[in-house]
Amino acid sequence: MTIHPEIAKILSTLPAPDGSPLNPEAMRAGEAAQVPALEDRLPLYSVEDATAVAPSGDVPVRIYTPVEADAYGLLVYFHGGAFFLGSLDTHDHVARALAKETGYKVISVGYRLAPEASFPAGLDDCYGVVRWAAARGHSLGWDGKNLAIAGDSSGGNFVAAVAARAHDDGFPAITHQVLFYPSLDLDFDVDRYASLRENAEGYGLETAGLLPFNSFYLENGADPADPLVSPIKREDLSGLPAALVITAEHDPLRDEGELYGRHLLEAGVDATVSRYAGANHGFVQNFSWIPEYYRAFEETGEFLNARAGR
């Protein structure tokens, strides 16, 4: 179908890219200015800021408890932002909705960003917080059975990389992975996937912008040939956690996410790929106020709870 009319309205107000250099500080400030006031956010039983002590150092986290309960599954969430944007605040509404619709206690990770922190700093922070959460599960009220990881865009990249790293380290606690329109292949070649040409312009994220947007991560030591940088390049996906891959019809990154889902299935992983018609890249963060796109949170809850350990 064509782009959703409500998304089209917003896209029509955006200035055309002018090719000027990206300014991370200015872009972060612009994002921060759009964060809703606390009183306008979805209420939950509790939301608290904390610090996770990881091998990479102290990592700020925000812990979302949906309701009062004796025990919870845990969901560690990695926000998107092309590895240099995004924060606990810009994706606060995403974490709240995930907590509400899954019933899991959500731990959102304020990982270090490029270009200030080079690869693998952000990945190390995300993985470290997952290990931290499992190690202090008793104090978090963890049920000891269900530990999910989720992320959008570049956060979806971290989900795949963390799942692979945990598998290789012999850390079996991760039970589920959820990837929202993930960025899984940083070897930018416009002919690698049909969606890079099909959705090249006019839908928000544009194919020509992929390299400059990811340049801060790549120029600081990330090799696109490394499967921890481009998880779709991992040859053996067997033994990875059950996966839900959510993609957007009008997203240049659509095909790599869907291909990754197929590769997981071929490797014997319980994997579901779900494409959202009329949606563009970033719809979970930007357009979940549209009921059919809020559905992504509900689908995540259904996926997690249908496969929950008992």
Disulfide bonds with the S-S distance in Angstrom:
none
